[in-house]
Amino acid sequence: MGFIAMFVTQDILLRFFFSKKKIIKNSLSLPKNATIILAPTHRSRWDGLVLTMAFGRRVRNKDCRFMVTKSEMKGIQGWFLKRLGCFSINQLSPSLSALRYAINLIEKGEQLVVFPEGKINKFGKKLVLKQGLYRLARLATKKTKSIIIIPIGIAYSKISPQFRSEFCLSIGEPLVMNDYLKFSIKEFNNFLNTKMIKQEEIALKNVGR
């Protein structure tokens, strides 16, 4: 079923809906055995599919495992997202089972996607990042020492993506989690937010906004 969802989303939906697709890797280089947590901006329901194109099975021979809100797992989108490796979490009160599941994915070397803003921030308003990513990454360092967080900016040529519009994804410099263990949550989130917004600015420029 994952193969069917991948084919439909990558070869049909993205190919025909968007007129131009650009991924800026910025000389990205990752250690082979690194455990990756992707930290993208969140502007549209298309973000998950765009990230799968940039980092998914066809590129890195690994699926992207998305931690998303329950509202994003509804309807047709939810059907596809579930088959592309998404699982939901209640961000206001995450269950222990959901946290354990996420940590187990990290321990196994899976690619975990966490949207630090916590929800779709359509107009890119400045938000206080949720605490979940940093807490999760710190807990996971007790299981594995090779955790890398990648700040990512995603932009569309239209605020609400329309048929034959464009998108660009810009990948920032990887952050080695062990270098930031002494940061407070607020310090780390401010630092991460700066990196994400920098990449989003690059992406916005590439789609003419």
C-alpha positions as CSV (number, residue, x, y, z in Angstrom):
1,M,0.0,0.0,0.0
2,G,2.9,2.3,0.7
3,F,4.1,1.9,-2.9
4,I,0.7,2.8,-4.2
5,A,0.5,5.9,-2.0
6,M,4.1,6.9,-3.1
7,F,3.2,6.5,-6.8
8,V,0.0,8.5,-6.5
9,T,1.4,11.4,-4.5
10,Q,4.9,11.7,-6.1
11,D,4.2,10.7,-9.7
12,I,0.7,12.0,-10.1
13,L,-0.3,14.6,-7.6
14,L,2.9,16.6,-7.2
15,R,3.9,16.2,-10.8
16,F,0.7,17.6,-12.3
17,F,-0.4,20.0,-9.5
18,F,2.9,22.0,-9.4
19,S,4.4,23.5,-12.5
20,K,7.9,23.9,-10.9
21,K,9.5,22.0,-8.0
22,K,12.9,23.0,-6.6
23,I,14.9,21.5,-3.8
24,I,18.0,23.4,-2.6
25,K,20.3,21.0,-0.8
26,N,23.0,23.6,0.1
27,S,25.8,21.0,-0.1
28,L,24.0,18.8,2.4
29,S,26.3,16.0,3.7
30,L,25.1,13.5,6.3
31,P,26.9,10.7,8.1
32,K,25.7,7.4,6.9
33,N,24.6,6.1,10.4
34,A,23.1,9.4,11.6
35,T,19.6,9.5,13.0
36,I,17.8,12.4,11.3
37,I,15.0,14.6,12.7
38,L,13.7,17.0,10.0
39,A,12.4,20.3,11.4
40,P,10.5,22.1,8.6
41,T,8.4,25.2,8.5
42,H,4.7,24.3,8.1
43,R,2.7,26.4,5.7
44,S,0.4,24.0,3.9
45,R,-1.1,20.5,3.9
46,W,1.2,19.8,0.9
47,D,4.3,20.0,3.2
48,G,4.3,16.3,4.0
49,L,4.3,15.3,0.3
50,V,7.0,17.8,-0.5
51,L,9.2,16.6,2.2
52,T,8.7,13.0,1.1
53,M,9.9,14.0,-2.4
54,A,13.1,15.6,-0.9
55,F,13.9,13.0,1.8
56,G,11.8,9.9,1.2
57,R,12.4,6.4,0.1
58,R,13.4,7.2,-3.4
59,V,16.1,9.6,-2.2
60,R,17.5,8.1,1.0
61,N,16.1,4.6,0.8
62,K,14.1,5.4,4.0
63,D,10.6,6.6,4.6
64,C,9.9,9.8,6.4
65,R,8.0,9.2,9.6
66,F,5.8,12.2,10.3
67,M,4.7,13.3,13.8
68,V,1.5,15.3,13.0
69,T,-1.6,16.6,14.7
70,K,-4.7,14.5,14.7
71,S,-6.5,17.1,12.5
72,E,-4.0,16.4,9.7
73,M,-4.8,12.7,9.7
74,K,-8.4,13.3,8.6
75,G,-10.0,12.7,5.2
76,I,-8.2,11.7,2.0
77,Q,-5.0,13.5,3.1
78,G,-5.0,11.5,6.3
79,W,-5.4,8.2,4.3
80,F,-2.3,9.1,2.2
81,L,-0.3,10.4,5.1
82,K,-0.9,7.3,7.2
83,R,0.4,5.1,4.3
84,L,3.4,7.4,3.9
85,G,4.5,6.8,7.5
86,C,2.7,9.5,9.5
87,F,1.4,9.0,13.0
88,S,-0.6,11.5,15.1
89,I,0.1,13.1,18.5
90,N,-1.9,15.3,20.8
91,Q,0.5,18.2,21.2
92,L,-1.3,19.7,24.2
93,S,-1.0,16.4,26.1
94,P,1.1,13.8,24.2
95,S,0.6,10.3,25.4
96,L,3.5,8.2,26.7
97,S,2.8,5.6,24.1
98,A,3.2,8.2,21.3
99,L,6.5,9.5,22.8
100,R,7.8,6.0,23.2
101,Y,6.9,5.2,19.6
102,A,8.7,8.3,18.4
103,I,11.8,7.5,20.4
104,N,11.8,3.9,19.2
105,L,11.8,5.2,15.6
106,I,14.8,7.4,16.4
107,E,16.6,4.5,18.0
108,K,16.0,2.4,14.9
109,G,17.6,5.1,12.7
110,E,14.3,6.1,11.0
111,Q,13.8,9.6,9.6
112,L,11.5,11.5,11.9
113,V,9.7,14.7,10.8
114,V,8.5,17.1,13.5
115,F,6.9,20.4,12.6
116,P,8.2,22.6,15.5
117,E,5.5,25.3,15.0
118,G,3.0,22.6,16.0
119,K,0.4,23.5,13.4
120,I,0.0,24.9,9.9
121,N,1.2,28.5,10.1
122,K,-0.2,29.6,6.7
123,F,0.9,33.2,6.7
124,G,4.3,32.6,8.4
125,K,3.5,34.5,11.5
126,K,6.1,34.5,14.2
127,L,5.2,31.7,16.6
128,V,6.8,30.3,19.8
129,L,8.0,26.9,18.8
130,K,6.5,23.9,20.7
131,Q,8.8,22.1,23.2
132,G,8.2,18.7,21.8
133,L,11.1,18.4,19.3
134,Y,13.8,19.4,21.8
135,R,12.4,17.3,24.6
136,L,12.1,14.3,22.3
137,A,15.6,14.7,20.9
138,R,17.1,15.0,24.4
139,L,15.3,11.9,25.6
140,A,16.5,10.0,22.5
141,T,20.2,10.9,23.1
142,K,20.0,8.4,25.9
143,K,19.4,5.7,23.3
144,T,21.6,7.0,20.5
145,K,24.4,9.6,20.2
146,S,24.1,10.4,16.5
147,I,21.0,12.5,16.3
148,I,21.0,15.3,13.7
149,I,18.3,18.0,13.4
150,I,17.9,19.6,10.0
151,P,16.2,23.0,9.7
152,I,14.1,23.3,6.5
153,G,12.2,26.1,4.9
154,I,9.3,25.4,2.5
155,A,7.7,28.0,0.4
156,Y,5.0,28.2,-2.3
157,S,4.5,30.8,-5.0
158,K,0.9,31.3,-3.7
159,I,0.1,31.5,0.0
160,S,-2.5,28.9,-0.6
161,P,-0.9,26.5,-3.2
162,Q,-3.0,26.6,-6.4
163,F,-2.9,24.4,-9.5
164,R,0.3,24.9,-11.5
165,S,1.9,27.0,-8.8
166,E,5.5,26.4,-7.6
167,F,7.2,25.2,-4.5
168,C,10.7,25.4,-3.2
169,L,12.3,23.5,-0.3
170,S,15.6,24.7,1.2
171,I,17.7,22.5,3.5
172,G,19.7,24.1,6.2
173,E,23.0,23.1,7.9
174,P,22.5,20.0,10.1
175,L,22.6,20.5,13.8
176,V,24.3,17.8,15.9
177,M,22.1,17.4,19.0
178,N,25.0,16.6,21.3
179,D,26.3,20.1,20.7
180,Y,23.1,21.7,22.2
181,L,22.4,19.6,25.3
182,K,23.3,22.5,27.6
183,F,20.8,24.8,25.9
184,S,17.5,25.5,27.6
185,I,14.4,24.7,25.6
186,K,13.8,28.4,24.9
187,E,17.4,29.0,23.8
188,F,17.4,26.0,21.5
189,N,13.9,26.9,20.0
190,N,15.0,30.5,19.3
191,F,18.2,29.2,17.6
192,L,16.3,26.6,15.6
193,N,13.6,29.1,14.6
194,T,16.2,31.4,13.2
195,K,17.7,28.6,11.1
196,M,14.3,27.6,9.8
197,I,13.3,31.1,8.9
198,K,16.6,31.7,7.1
199,Q,15.9,28.7,4.9
200,E,12.3,29.7,4.3
201,E,13.6,33.1,3.1
202,I,15.8,31.4,0.6
203,A,12.8,29.3,-0.5
204,L,10.5,32.3,-0.8
205,K,13.0,34.1,-3.0
206,N,13.1,31.1,-5.3
207,V,9.3,31.2,-5.8
208,G,9.2,34.9,-6.4
209,R,7.8,36.0,-3.0
